[in-house]
Amino acid sequence: MSGKIRNFHRRWVVVTIIAGICVIIAAIIMSRSESNRAEPATRKFKIQNSKPVLSKVEGFKIPTPRLRGDKLTPAEGPRFAGTQAGGGWPMFRGGQRLLGRAPGTLPDSMRLVWKFKTDGQIKSSPAIDDGLVFVGSSDANIYGIDLENGRQVWQYRTSDAVEASPCMVEGSVFVGSSDNFLYALDAKTGKLRWKYETGGQILGAANWTQSPDPPKAGRTWILVGSYDNKLHCVDSANGKVIWTYETDSYINGLPAIDKFEIRNSKFEIPAKGGVAVFGGCDAMIHVVSLADGSKVTQIDTGSFIAASAAFYEGRVYVGNYDGVFISADIASGEIVWKYKSGDASFFSSAAVGENIVVVGGRDKRVHCLGRDDGKLLWTFQTLGEVDSSPVICGDKIIVGSKDGRIYMIRLSDGSQVWSYEIGQAITSSPAVSNGVVVVGSDDGYVYAFQGH
């Protein structure tokens, strides 16, 4: 009998261990399945401008799933009121000149609507187009997220961290990775269309232009800087190189693009052509012909430039590592004015309005300057370095800080209107579309806010 009892106990122990292992495996699977799901800020929400069919689940109501193209996507969680397909923020700083301006206005107070979890820090700044949010993560993935409810639509894995911001053009998402490649993905599905290899990591976003000359006129070209010291111009259709422009050091930011060209030291608006303008870690502001990648001019700023330059009405606006913010006229090749406040560096890219320039600094402040003369109008103090790039929307500015907060600041006097504490550093720059603000954080989440 004792032998049978021992055998029984052995079998019982084995069964118990197997059952425990099964429970642990099931818990891991459930945890992973939840990791890429949106986390609604609240279970109570209102849906405006739509009349979904509702079903009752555990005491609260969830909209029934809806169709996006040929895929059924879940509509669980909060939705944005009046989100419009087609409205958006399709690239870093909102447009080709990198002005950091968003149309419309923002309310005086906003609420967290959803947050989306990735498995790495988010240095990438989101882009928004046609109801989708595009963003990279240090977990090496590029994500397509439903703007309305924060649910993952697709993801594409690269071989290294993705700190660059996506650029959405003609149904494709173009984004660089620290694995040295520029990727072209289908915006709806995330499927790879092509990838182009550079000789160094790509940390800055891509920009785009229309090819200026026959027989390639009307083709879309993609421009991106790399740590191989080169600005690359490639065909958006196939990723084949059009031209490259070499500098003396890394290119950390992206080029601003405008359909201007220099003739006899005067700015004119030609029927075609134009220039790409960017700062490099060689301390130079580079002005390059879009037609063939040839050098137009260079302007020495005295220290390396990590930020992306804004370009407006013939002037470039950018700060450098020595804490000098510069406005330069590219037709004359001269610096028009300089602003310096201490020795803290500028890694933030400036937002440029009609009369003002707003930029974050590593002195933990947001600076507002007169666009014509560079005179200080006001500063706003945060508790951390401001590498995030501000966005002007109506009479307000929205920007993140390494103190873990996103701030809304009144443009007229620099007073705080609203803030939200995320808790970990925000170096990602906000995307603003139709009153919705989307930003990433070092905690690995993408956050979406809307007015109350």
C-alpha positions in Angstrom: 0.0 0.0 0.0 2.8 2.4 0.9 4.3 2.0 -2.6 0.9 2.9 -4.2 0.6 5.9 -1.9 4.1 7.1 -2.9 3.3 6.7 -6.6 0.0 8.6 -6.1 1.8 11.4 -4.4 4.4 11.5 -7.1 1.7 11.7 -9.8 -0.1 14.4 -7.8 3.1 16.5 -7.5 3.8 16.1 -11.3 0.2 17.1 -12.2 0.4 20.1 -9.8 3.7 21.3 -11.4 2.4 20.9 -14.9 -0.7 22.9 -14.0 1.4 25.6 -12.5 3.5 25.9 -15.6 0.4 26.1 -17.8 -0.9 29.0 -15.6 2.4 30.9 -15.9 2.5 30.4 -19.7 -1.1 31.6 -20.0 -0.3 34.7 -17.9 2.7 35.5 -20.1 0.6 35.2 -23.3 -2.1 37.4 -21.9 0.4 40.0 -20.8 2.0 40.1 -24.2 -1.4 40.4 -25.9 -2.2 43.4 -23.7 1.1 45.1 -24.3 0.1 46.6 -27.6 -3.4 47.5 -26.7 -4.6 51.0 -26.1 -5.3 51.9 -22.5 -8.4 54.1 -22.2 -8.0 56.9 -19.7 -11.5 56.3 -18.4 -14.5 54.0 -18.9 -16.9 56.9 -19.1 -16.8 58.8 -22.3 -19.0 60.6 -24.8 -19.2 60.0 -28.5 -20.0 63.1 -30.5 -21.0 63.5 -34.1 -21.6 59.8 -34.5 -24.3 57.3 -33.7 -22.7 53.9 -33.2 -24.7 50.8 -32.4 -24.0 49.9 -28.7 -23.8 46.6 -26.9 -23.8 46.1 -23.1 -20.7 44.5 -21.7 -20.0 44.2 -17.9 -22.1 47.3 -17.0 -20.8 49.8 -19.6 -21.2 50.3 -23.3 -18.8 49.7 -26.0 -19.3 50.7 -29.7 -19.5 47.7 -32.0 -16.5 47.0 -34.2 -16.3 49.0 -37.4 -14.7 48.5 -40.8 -11.6 50.2 -42.0 -11.0 49.3 -45.6 -11.1 45.5 -45.7 -10.2 45.0 -42.1 -12.3 44.8 -39.0 -10.8 46.9 -36.3 -12.0 47.1 -32.7 -13.7 50.3 -31.6 -13.5 49.7 -27.9 -12.4 52.7 -25.8 -12.8 56.4 -26.1 -13.2 58.1 -29.5 -12.3 61.6 -30.6 -15.2 63.9 -31.2 -15.4 64.9 -34.8 -12.1 63.4 -36.0 -11.8 64.1 -39.7 -10.1 61.8 -42.2 -7.7 63.8 -44.3 -6.9 66.4 -41.6 -3.5 65.8 -40.1 0.1 66.4 -39.2 1.8 64.3 -41.8 5.4 64.9 -40.8 7.8 66.4 -38.2 6.9 70.0 -37.6 3.7 69.7 -39.7 5.0 70.6 -43.2 8.0 70.9 -45.5 9.3 74.3 -44.2 9.3 72.9 -40.6 7.5 75.9 -39.1 5.7 74.0 -36.3 2.3 75.6 -36.9 -1.0 73.9 -36.6 -4.3 75.3 -37.9 -7.2 76.0 -35.6 -7.2 76.5 -31.9 -6.7 74.5 -28.7 -9.0 74.7 -25.6 -7.7 75.9 -22.2 -7.9 72.4 -20.8 -7.4 69.0 -22.2 -8.0 65.4 -21.1 -6.1 62.2 -21.7 -8.2 60.1 -24.1 -6.0 57.1 -24.6 -2.4 55.9 -24.3 -0.7 53.2 -26.4 2.1 51.1 -25.0 5.3 50.1 -26.8 8.3 48.2 -25.3 10.8 51.0 -25.6 11.3 54.7 -25.1 9.6 57.0 -27.6 12.0 59.7 -28.9 10.2 59.7 -32.2 7.6 62.4 -32.8 4.2 61.2 -34.1 2.8 62.0 -37.5 -1.0 62.0 -38.1 -2.7 61.4 -41.4 -6.1 60.0 -42.6 -7.2 58.9 -39.1 -3.9 57.1 -38.3 -1.0 58.0 -36.0 2.5 56.9 -37.1 5.4 56.7 -34.6 8.6 54.9 -34.0 9.9 53.3 -30.8 13.2 52.3 -29.3 11.8 48.8 -29.3 12.8 48.9 -33.1 9.2 49.0 -34.3 7.2 51.5 -36.4 3.5 51.6 -35.4 0.3 52.6 -37.1 -2.3 53.5 -34.5 -6.0 54.3 -34.9 -6.4 58.0 -33.9 -9.9 57.6 -32.7 -9.4 54.8 -30.2 -5.7 54.2 -29.8 -5.8 50.6 -31.1 -2.9 49.2 -33.0 -3.6 48.9 -36.8 -0.2 47.5 -37.7 3.5 47.4 -36.7 6.7 46.9 -38.7 9.9 45.8 -37.1 13.3 47.2 -38.1 16.7 46.0 -36.8 17.3 48.8 -34.3 15.7 51.7 -32.4 13.5 54.1 -34.4 14.0 57.6 -33.1 13.2 59.3 -36.4 9.8 60.7 -37.0 7.6 59.3 -39.8 6.8 61.3 -42.9 3.5 60.5 -44.7 3.4 61.1 -48.5 1.0 59.7 -51.1 -0.1 56.7 -49.2 3.4 55.7 -47.9 5.2 56.2 -44.6 8.9 57.0 -44.9 10.9 56.7 -41.7 14.6 56.0 -40.8 16.0 53.7 -38.2 19.3 53.4 -36.2 20.0 50.3 -38.4 21.0 52.8 -41.2 18.0 52.1 -43.4 15.2 54.4 -44.7 12.0 52.4 -44.9 9.0 53.0 -47.1 5.8 51.3 -45.8 2.3 51.1 -46.9 0.4 53.6 -44.7 -2.7 51.4 -44.4 -1.1 48.0 -43.8 2.5 48.7 -42.7 3.8 46.4 -45.5 7.3 47.1 -46.7 7.5 48.7 -50.1 11.3 49.2 -50.2 14.2 50.1 -48.0 17.3 52.2 -48.7 20.6 51.7 -46.9 22.8 54.7 -45.9 26.2 54.5 -44.3 25.1 55.5 -40.8 22.2 55.7 -38.4 19.2 57.9 -39.3 17.9 59.9 -36.3 16.1 62.7 -38.1 12.8 62.6 -40.0 12.5 62.6 -43.8 11.1 65.4 -46.0 9.8 65.4 -49.5 9.6 67.4 -52.7 8.4 67.1 -56.3 11.2 66.5 -58.8 11.7 69.8 -60.7 12.9 68.8 -64.1 11.8 66.7 -67.1 11.7 63.8 -67.7 11.3 63.2 -64.0 9.0 66.1 -63.3 6.1 65.2 -61.1 7.9 62.4 -59.3 8.2 62.6 -55.6 11.6 62.6 -54.0 12.4 61.8 -50.4 15.2 63.6 -48.6 16.8 62.3 -45.4 20.1 63.0 -43.4 22.3 60.3 -42.0 25.2 59.8 -39.7 27.3 58.9 -42.8 27.5 62.8 -43.1 25.3 62.8 -46.2 21.9 64.2 -47.2 20.3 61.5 -49.4 17.6 62.1 -52.1 15.8 59.0 -53.3 12.8 58.3 -55.5 9.7 57.6 -53.4 8.5 55.0 -55.9 11.4 52.6 -55.7 14.1 53.9 -53.2 16.7 54.5 -55.9 19.2 57.2 -55.2 18.8 60.5 -57.2 21.7 62.4 -55.6 23.7 62.7 -52.4 25.2 65.8 -50.8 28.2 65.3 -48.4 29.1 67.4 -45.3 32.0 67.2 -42.9 30.0 65.6 -40.0 26.8 63.9 -38.9 23.4 65.1 -40.0 21.1 64.8 -37.0 18.1 66.8 -38.1 16.1 66.9 -41.3 16.1 69.5 -44.1 13.5 72.2 -44.5 12.3 72.5 -48.1 10.9 75.4 -50.1 10.3 76.2 -53.7 12.7 79.1 -53.7 16.1 79.4 -55.4 18.9 82.0 -55.3 19.8 84.0 -58.3 22.3 86.9 -58.2 21.9 87.0 -54.4 18.2 87.8 -54.6 15.4 85.6 -53.6 12.9 84.8 -56.3 10.0 82.4 -56.8 10.8 80.2 -59.8 8.4 77.9 -61.5 10.5 74.9 -60.4 13.5 74.0 -58.4 14.0 75.2 -54.9 16.4 74.5 -52.0 16.9 72.2 -49.0 18.2 73.9 -45.9 19.6 72.1 -42.8 22.1 72.3 -40.0 24.9 69.8 -39.5 27.2 68.7 -36.8 29.9 70.5 -38.7 28.4 73.7 -37.4 27.3 74.8 -40.8 23.9 75.8 -42.2 23.8 74.1 -45.6 21.8 75.3 -48.5 21.5 72.7 -51.3 19.8 72.8 -54.7 16.9 70.3 -54.9 17.4 69.8 -58.6 20.8 68.1 -58.4 22.1 68.3 -54.8 24.7 70.9 -55.6 25.9 73.3 -52.9 24.3 76.7 -53.0 25.9 78.3 -49.9 27.0 77.5 -46.3 26.7 79.7 -43.2 29.0 79.0 -40.2 27.2 79.1 -36.9 30.2 78.4 -34.7 29.1 75.1 -33.1 27.4 71.9 -34.1 23.7 71.9 -34.9 21.5 69.0 -33.6 18.1 70.6 -34.2 16.2 70.9 -37.5 16.1 74.4 -39.0 12.9 76.2 -39.9 12.8 78.1 -43.1 10.5 81.0 -43.7 10.6 83.9 -46.2 14.2 83.5 -47.1 15.5 83.1 -43.5 16.6 80.1 -41.6 16.0 79.8 -37.8 18.0 77.3 -35.7 19.9 77.0 -32.5 23.3 75.3 -31.9 25.2 73.4 -29.2 26.8 76.6 -27.7 23.4 78.0 -26.8 23.3 80.5 -29.7 20.0 80.8 -31.6 20.4 82.2 -35.1 18.4 83.8 -37.9 20.3 83.8 -41.2 19.4 85.1 -44.6 20.4 82.5 -47.2 20.4 84.8 -50.2 23.2 86.9 -48.7 24.7 84.1 -46.7 24.8 86.4 -43.6 23.6 85.9 -40.1 20.8 88.5 -39.4 20.7 88.2 -35.6 21.8 86.0 -32.7 20.2 85.3 -29.4 22.1 83.8 -26.5 20.9 83.2 -22.9 23.6 81.4 -21.0 25.5 78.4 -22.3 22.7 75.8 -22.5 22.4 74.1 -25.8 19.4 74.2 -28.2 18.3 70.7 -29.4 14.7 71.8 -29.9 13.5 72.9 -33.3 11.8 76.3 -33.4 8.2 77.1 -34.2 8.0 80.2 -36.4 5.0 82.5 -36.5 4.4 85.6 -38.5 6.1 87.8 -35.9 7.6 85.5 -33.3 9.9 82.5 -32.9 9.5 79.9 -30.1 12.1 77.4 -29.1 12.9 75.1 -26.2 16.3 75.1 -24.5 18.4 72.9 -22.3 18.3 75.7 -19.7 14.8 74.2 -18.9 13.0 77.2 -20.5 10.9 77.9 -23.5 12.0 81.1 -25.2 9.9 83.5 -27.3 11.7 85.9 -29.6 10.8 88.6 -32.1 11.2 87.1 -35.6 12.6 90.3 -37.1 15.2 91.2 -34.5 15.6 88.3 -32.1 14.7 90.3 -29.0 13.5 88.3 -26.1 9.7 88.7 -25.5 9.3 86.1 -22.7 10.5 82.9 -21.3 8.6 80.0 -19.6 10.3 78.0 -16.9 9.9 74.2 -16.7 11.7 71.8 -14.4 13.6 69.9 -17.1 15.5 70.4 -20.3 13.3 71.2 -23.3 14.4 69.2 -26.3 10.8 68.7 -27.4 9.9 71.1 -30.3 7.0 73.5 -29.6 3.9 73.8 -31.8 2.0 77.0 -32.3 -1.8 76.5 -32.5 -3.9 79.7 -32.5 -3.0 81.7 -29.4 -1.3 78.8 -27.6 1.9 76.8 -27.6 2.1 73.1 -26.8 5.5 71.5 -25.8 7.0 68.7 -23.7 9.8 68.8 -21.2 12.2 66.3 -19.6 10.5 67.1 -16.3 7.8 64.6 -17.5 5.1 67.2 -18.3 3.4 68.5 -21.4 2.7 72.2 -21.2 0.2 74.5 -22.9 1.5 78.1 -22.8 -0.2 81.3 -23.8 1.5 82.8 -26.8 0.9 86.4 -25.9 2.7 86.5 -22.5 4.2 83.0 -21.8 1.8 82.2 -19.0 0.9 78.6 -18.3 -2.6 77.6 -19.4 -2.6 73.9 -18.7 -0.2 71.0 -18.0 -0.3 67.2 -17.7 2.2 65.2 -15.7 3.2 62.0 -17.5 6.1 61.3 -15.1 9.0 60.5 -17.4 10.9 62.6 -19.8 9.2 63.9 -23.0 11.7 64.6 -25.8 9.2 63.6 -28.5 7.5 66.6 -30.1 3.7 67.0 -30.2 1.6 66.4 -33.3 -1.5 68.6 -33.4 -4.5 67.8 -35.7 -8.1 69.0 -35.4 -7.7 69.9 -31.8 -6.1 66.6 -30.9 -2.5 66.5 -29.4 -0.5 63.3 -29.7 3.0 62.9 -28.1 5.4 60.1 -27.0 7.3 59.7 -23.8 10.4 57.9 -22.4 8.0 55.6 -20.5 7.2 53.9 -23.8 3.7 55.2 -24.2 2.0 57.4 -26.9 -0.5 59.8 -25.3 -3.5 61.4 -27.0 -5.3 64.4 -25.6 -8.4 66.3 -26.5 -10.4 69.2 -25.1 -13.0 68.6 -22.4 
